[in-house]
Amino acid sequence: MKTMAVGKRTNRDPVDPPDGGWGWAVVLAGFMVLACTFGVIRSLGVFFLPWREQFPEATAGEIALVQSILSAMTSLAAPVASALGRRFGFRPVIMAGGVIAAGGFSLSWFTTQLFHLYITIGCIAGFGSSLCVTNVATSVGRYFTTKRLRANSLITLGSGVGSLAFPPLCQFLLDEYGTRGASVIVGGIVLNMAAFGALVRPIFIATDVKADQALLTHDQEQVQDSVNDVSVKIKGSNTCQPKRFFSTVDCTLFQNTSFVFYLVSIGMVSSSYLVSNIYLAPRAKSFGVEDYQAASLLSIMGITTISGRVLVGVLSKWKKIHPLDQYATVATLLGLTMLFMPLATSYGSMATYSVVFGLFSGAIIPLMLTATAELVVANRLPSAFGITMFLQGAGGLVGPPVSGALRDATGSFDATFLFGGACAAVGGLVPFLLHMRVFSKHKTRSAMDTSSSNHSSEKGIQESYVYVIIRETSL
């Protein structure tokens, strides 16, 4: 019976993740994919006024919805993108995603109403970007183990570089070719994701063997059930039951308490992530800061975001700190930074806030990817990444409207930062509940066992943590 492995079937024997080698070419592909995807998403602000002129009847909120749909679709479509990657292979899906995203931007040439941009740039380009981002992040996770954090920090560095490079480029294209021509050229640039997707070579790793065996058993049971239902006699071994497409979305991950706690944390942190990008400049202007200086706060944040992605790679050498703890600590500090934002009333203090927030926000994404990869085994990474990215998109959709409603209700931008900071801080504290759960279990066992020394007791707690938090999700 023919089965399909995670990513793509190969005839080679299963191998352990190489932690290097061709994996660095996959990292390069991830860097370029994230640079094109998030560089464009964060650069669409320069299209705002030209689109207002092109569609004078549209409100500011309707214009901004183009960027919101593109950003949300990139994350919300992640479960579907994950399922497609598992079914057809990561490399062809990434390459197809690059073509679809480029097609979405190019089709905007024919738009005559703002609603058309919702479909072309928002939905079509967003879905194509999701195919690329979700599957390239999964591929990096399958190529690395001990150097996974360093690899993730490098690919997420691409989004920071793209955020710096694309705004001036898009402005130049607008000045030279207008909104339609600039959109088509941006589509041509995005098409490069398809070329870099070709670098994502399939790899058949050891954990895929168990997945294939389980899938084969499941397919055989489906065939037998079908035979019993219709009372058809099957001769030979040529009968093959087609697999259901969404069976590749591993919903059994929700049965694990540790992973569910982690998902709650991601949802809360993601709801606060865009608050500073949206409200920092308007708040600065309300304190009398000049327009150029207010805009420079976002530039400072972008530069330090890149620094945060680079510096977080150093954490890969901190062997005593688990990646989940690293993520939880940075998320908590990110929330605390936002909670102190109301104290910043001058340009200097706001610039300091931009530096600190940029460092933590730059570090949170690679840490989030690494923590996800540590919580599940490699053959379940596609589903795990799909679910986490879906929650990031959902949080990004819910957070800004709620914080905006608080701004309207209180008349102050401080309420938006307090709300976002509280969400991020609480979300960062949630993973530490896993420690309490593990420590409680270990204490129950240690009451029955006699510890030979304090050193052995501490070692037992650490081993218990590794087993319960990581291995349990592999069952």
C-alpha positions in Angstrom: 0.0 0.0 0.0 1.3 3.4 -0.9 1.8 5.9 1.8 2.9 9.5 2.0 5.6 10.6 4.5 5.9 13.9 6.2 7.1 16.4 3.6 8.0 13.9 0.9 8.8 10.2 0.5 12.4 9.4 -0.3 14.1 6.0 -0.8 17.0 6.8 1.5 17.2 5.4 5.0 16.0 7.8 7.8 18.7 10.1 9.3 19.0 12.2 12.3 18.6 16.0 11.8 22.1 17.1 10.4 22.2 20.3 12.5 24.0 22.0 9.7 25.2 21.0 6.2 22.4 21.6 3.7 20.3 22.9 6.6 22.1 26.3 6.2 20.8 26.5 2.6 17.3 25.9 4.0 18.0 28.7 6.5 18.9 31.0 3.6 15.6 30.1 2.0 13.8 30.9 5.2 15.6 34.2 5.5 14.5 35.4 2.1 11.0 34.1 2.4 10.4 36.0 5.7 12.2 39.1 4.2 9.8 39.2 1.3 6.7 38.3 3.3 7.0 40.5 6.3 9.0 43.2 4.6 6.0 43.7 2.2 3.4 43.5 5.0 5.1 46.2 7.1 5.7 48.4 4.0 2.2 48.7 2.8 1.8 51.8 4.9 3.5 53.8 2.2 0.6 52.8 -0.1 -2.0 54.2 2.2 -2.2 57.8 0.8 -1.9 56.7 -2.8 -4.7 54.3 -2.3 -6.8 57.0 -0.7 -6.3 59.1 -3.8 -7.1 56.1 -6.0 -10.3 55.3 -4.0 -11.4 58.6 -2.7 -14.8 57.2 -1.5 -13.1 54.8 0.9 -12.5 55.6 4.6 -9.2 55.3 6.3 -10.3 52.1 8.1 -11.3 50.5 4.8 -7.9 51.3 3.3 -6.1 49.9 6.3 -8.1 46.7 6.0 -6.0 45.7 3.0 -2.9 45.4 5.2 -4.8 43.8 8.0 -6.2 41.1 5.8 -2.8 40.3 4.3 -1.2 40.0 7.7 -4.0 38.0 9.2 -4.3 35.6 6.2 -0.6 34.8 6.4 -1.2 33.4 9.9 -4.8 32.2 9.8 -4.2 30.0 6.7 -1.3 28.3 8.5 -3.2 25.1 9.4 -4.2 24.6 5.7 -0.6 25.4 4.6 0.7 22.9 7.1 -1.6 20.2 5.8 -0.6 20.9 2.2 3.0 20.7 3.1 2.6 17.3 4.8 0.5 16.0 1.9 2.5 17.2 -1.1 5.9 18.0 0.3 7.4 21.2 1.7 9.4 22.3 -1.4 6.6 22.2 -4.0 4.2 23.9 -1.7 6.7 26.7 -0.9 7.4 27.2 -4.6 3.6 27.2 -5.4 3.1 29.7 -2.5 5.6 32.1 -4.1 3.8 32.0 -7.4 0.4 32.5 -5.8 1.6 35.5 -3.7 3.2 37.1 -6.8 0.0 36.5 -8.7 -2.0 38.2 -6.0 0.1 41.4 -6.2 0.1 41.3 -10.0 -3.6 41.0 -10.3 -4.0 44.2 -8.4 -3.2 45.9 -11.7 -6.8 45.2 -12.8 -8.5 46.5 -9.6 -11.2 49.1 -10.0 -12.6 49.0 -6.5 -11.0 48.7 -3.1 -12.8 45.4 -2.5 -10.7 43.9 -5.3 -7.6 44.7 -3.2 -9.1 42.7 -0.4 -9.2 39.7 -2.7 -5.9 40.1 -4.7 -3.4 41.5 -2.1 -5.3 40.5 1.1 -6.6 37.0 0.4 -4.6 35.6 -2.6 -1.2 37.1 -1.7 -1.8 36.4 2.0 -2.6 32.7 1.3 0.5 32.3 -0.9 2.7 33.9 1.8 1.2 31.5 4.4 2.2 28.5 2.2 5.8 29.8 2.2 6.2 30.9 5.8 4.6 28.0 7.5 6.4 25.3 5.5 9.9 26.9 5.4 9.7 27.4 9.2 8.8 23.7 9.6 11.6 22.6 7.3 14.2 24.5 9.4 12.9 22.8 12.5 13.4 19.4 10.8 17.0 20.1 9.8 18.2 21.4 13.3 18.1 20.3 16.9 20.9 21.7 19.1 21.4 24.6 16.7 17.7 25.2 16.2 17.5 28.5 18.1 20.4 29.9 16.1 18.8 28.8 12.8 15.4 30.3 13.8 17.0 33.6 14.8 18.7 33.8 11.4 15.5 33.2 9.4 13.5 35.6 11.5 16.2 38.1 11.0 15.0 38.2 7.4 11.7 39.9 8.5 13.7 42.7 10.2 15.9 43.2 7.1 12.9 43.2 4.9 11.2 45.8 7.1 14.1 48.1 6.6 14.7 47.6 2.9 11.1 47.5 1.5 9.6 50.8 2.7 12.1 53.1 0.8 11.9 50.7 -2.2 8.1 50.8 -2.3 8.1 54.5 -2.0 10.5 54.7 -5.0 8.3 52.4 -7.0 5.3 54.5 -6.2 7.0 57.7 -7.3 8.1 56.1 -10.6 5.3 53.8 -11.6 2.2 54.6 -9.4 0.2 52.2 -7.3 -0.6 49.7 -10.1 2.9 49.5 -11.5 4.5 49.3 -8.0 2.2 46.4 -7.0 3.2 44.4 -10.1 6.9 45.0 -9.4 6.4 44.0 -5.8 4.8 40.8 -7.1 7.9 40.2 -9.2 10.1 40.6 -6.2 7.9 38.3 -4.1 8.2 35.7 -6.9 11.7 35.1 -5.7 10.2 33.1 -2.8 9.5 30.3 -5.4 13.2 30.3 -6.4 14.5 30.1 -2.9 11.8 27.5 -2.0 13.7 25.2 -4.4 16.5 25.1 -1.8 14.3 23.3 0.7 15.5 19.8 0.0 13.3 17.0 1.4 14.8 15.1 4.3 13.5 11.8 5.8 14.3 11.8 9.5 14.1 9.0 12.0 10.9 10.2 13.7 9.1 10.0 10.3 9.3 6.2 10.5 6.8 5.9 13.3 4.5 8.4 11.6 4.6 6.3 8.4 3.8 3.1 10.3 0.9 4.7 12.1 -0.4 6.1 8.9 -0.1 2.7 7.1 -2.0 1.0 9.9 -4.7 3.7 9.8 -5.1 3.4 6.0 -5.4 -0.4 6.3 -8.1 -0.1 9.0 -10.0 2.4 6.7 -9.8 -0.1 3.8 -11.1 -2.9 6.0 -14.0 -0.8 7.3 -14.9 0.1 3.8 -15.0 -3.5 2.8 -17.2 -4.4 5.7 -19.6 -1.6 5.0 -20.3 -2.4 1.4 -19.6 -6.1 1.5 -17.1 -6.0 -1.3 -14.5 -8.8 -1.7 -11.0 -7.4 -2.2 -8.6 -9.5 -4.1 -4.8 -9.0 -4.1 -3.1 -5.9 -2.7 -4.1 -3.3 -5.4 -6.8 -1.7 -3.4 -5.8 1.7 -1.8 -8.0 3.8 0.4 -7.4 7.5 -0.3 -6.4 9.5 2.8 -8.6 12.4 4.0 -6.8 15.6 3.4 -7.3 17.2 6.8 -6.2 14.0 8.6 -2.7 15.7 8.2 -3.8 18.3 10.8 -2.9 16.6 14.0 -5.7 17.6 16.4 -4.5 15.2 19.0 -2.0 17.9 20.0 -4.9 19.5 21.9 -5.0 16.4 24.2 -1.7 17.4 25.7 -1.9 19.8 28.7 1.6 21.3 28.2 0.9 22.2 24.6 -2.5 23.7 25.4 -0.9 25.9 28.1 1.7 27.0 25.5 -1.1 27.9 23.0 -2.8 30.1 25.6 0.4 31.9 26.1 0.9 32.5 22.4 -2.6 33.8 22.0 -2.2 36.3 24.8 1.3 37.5 23.7 0.3 37.8 20.0 -2.7 40.0 20.9 -0.3 42.7 22.2 2.4 42.4 19.5 1.1 45.1 17.1 0.0 47.6 19.8 3.3 49.5 19.7 3.6 49.5 15.9 0.1 51.0 15.7 -0.1 53.5 18.6 3.5 54.5 19.4 3.7 57.3 16.8 0.2 58.8 17.5 0.9 58.8 21.2 4.2 60.6 20.7 2.5 63.3 18.6 -0.1 63.8 21.4 2.8 64.8 23.6 4.0 67.4 21.1 6.7 65.3 19.4 7.3 66.4 15.8 6.1 64.2 13.0 9.6 63.2 11.8 10.7 62.3 15.3 7.5 60.3 16.0 8.1 58.3 12.8 11.8 57.8 13.8 10.6 55.9 16.9 9.3 53.1 14.6 12.6 53.1 12.7 14.5 52.7 16.0 12.2 49.8 16.9 12.9 48.2 13.5 16.6 48.4 13.9 16.6 47.1 17.5 14.3 44.3 16.4 17.0 43.1 14.0 19.5 43.3 16.9 17.2 41.3 19.1 17.0 38.5 16.4 20.8 38.4 16.2 21.4 38.5 20.0 18.9 35.8 20.7 21.2 33.3 18.9 23.6 33.6 21.8 20.9 32.0 24.0 21.6 28.7 22.1 24.7 28.4 24.2 22.8 28.7 27.5 22.5 25.0 28.0 21.0 25.3 31.5 18.0 27.3 30.3 15.3 25.4 28.4 13.9 27.1 25.3 10.5 27.2 26.8 11.9 29.2 29.8 13.7 31.5 27.4 10.4 32.2 25.6 8.5 32.7 28.8 11.1 35.1 30.3 11.3 37.3 27.2 7.5 37.4 26.8 7.1 38.5 30.5 9.8 41.2 30.1 8.1 42.4 26.9 4.8 42.8 28.8 6.5 44.6 31.7 8.1 47.0 29.2 4.7 47.9 27.8 3.3 48.4 31.3 5.9 51.1 32.0 5.2 52.9 28.8 2.8 55.5 30.4 5.9 56.8 32.3 7.5 57.8 29.0 6.4 61.4 28.3 9.4 62.8 26.3 11.0 61.9 23.1 14.1 60.5 24.8 12.1 58.2 27.1 10.0 57.0 24.2 13.1 56.3 22.2 14.4 54.3 25.1 11.1 52.4 25.1 11.5 51.7 21.4 15.0 50.3 22.0 13.9 47.9 24.8 10.7 46.9 23.1 12.4 46.3 19.8 15.0 44.0 21.4 12.4 41.9 23.2 10.0 41.8 20.3 12.8 40.8 18.0 13.8 37.9 20.3 10.2 36.6 20.9 9.6 35.1 17.4 12.7 32.9 17.1 12.2 31.8 20.7 8.5 31.0 19.9 9.5 28.8 16.9 12.2 27.0 19.0 9.8 26.4 21.9 7.3 24.9 19.5 9.8 22.6 18.0 11.0 21.5 21.5 7.4 20.7 22.6 6.7 18.2 19.8 8.7 15.7 17.8 9.7 16.4 14.2 6.9 14.5 12.5 4.3 16.6 14.3 5.9 20.0 13.7 3.8 20.9 10.6 0.6 20.7 12.6 2.1 22.4 15.6 3.4 25.3 13.5 0.1 25.6 11.7 -1.8 25.8 15.0 0.5 28.3 16.6 0.6 30.6 13.5 -3.2 30.4 13.4 -3.4 31.7 17.0 -0.9 34.4 16.2 -3.1 35.6 13.4 -6.2 35.4 15.6 -4.5 37.3 18.4 -3.3 39.9 16.0 -6.9 40.4 14.8 -8.4 40.7 18.2 -5.8 42.7 20.1 -5.7 46.0 18.0 -9.5 46.5 17.8 -9.9 45.9 21.6 -7.0 48.3 22.4 -8.5 50.8 19.9 -11.8 50.6 21.7 -10.0 51.3 25.0 -8.4 54.4 23.4 -11.8 55.7 22.4 -13.4 54.9 25.8 -10.6 56.5 27.9 -9.3 59.2 25.5 -5.7 58.1 26.2 -3.2 56.0 24.4 -1.9 54.7 27.7 -4.8 52.4 28.1 -3.8 50.6 24.9 -0.3 49.9 26.2 -1.5 48.9 29.6 -3.9 46.4 28.0 -1.2 45.0 25.7 1.4 44.8 28.4 -1.0 43.0 30.7 -1.8 40.4 28.0 1.9 39.8 27.2 3.0 39.6 30.8 0.3 37.1 31.8 0.9 35.2 28.6 4.6 35.0 29.5 3.8 33.7 33.0 1.6 30.9 31.7 4.5 28.6 30.7 5.9 28.7 34.2 2.7 26.9 35.3 4.3 23.9 33.6 7.1 24.0 36.1 4.7 23.9 39.0 3.0 20.9 37.4 6.3 19.1 36.9 7.7 19.9 40.3 4.5 18.6 42.0 4.8 15.3 40.1 8.4 15.0 41.0 7.8 15.7 44.7 5.2 12.9 44.8 7.7 10.4 43.4 10.6 11.6 45.6 8.5 11.0 48.7 8.7 7.3 47.8 12.4 7.3 46.8 15.5 8.1 48.9 17.7 10.7 47.4 21.4 10.1 47.8 22.4 13.8 47.7 21.1 17.2 46.9 22.8 17.1 43.6 21.0 13.9 42.5 17.7 15.5 43.6 18.3 18.5 41.5 19.2 16.3 38.6 16.0 14.3 39.1 13.9 17.5 38.9 15.6 18.5 35.7 15.1 15.1 34.1 11.5 15.1 35.2 11.0 18.4 33.5 12.5 17.2 30.2 10.3 14.1 30.3 7.0 15.6 31.1 7.2 18.8 29.1 8.9 17.4 25.9 8.5 13.7 25.8 4.8 13.6 26.8 3.9 15.4 23.6 5.6 12.8 21.6 3.3 10.0 22.7 
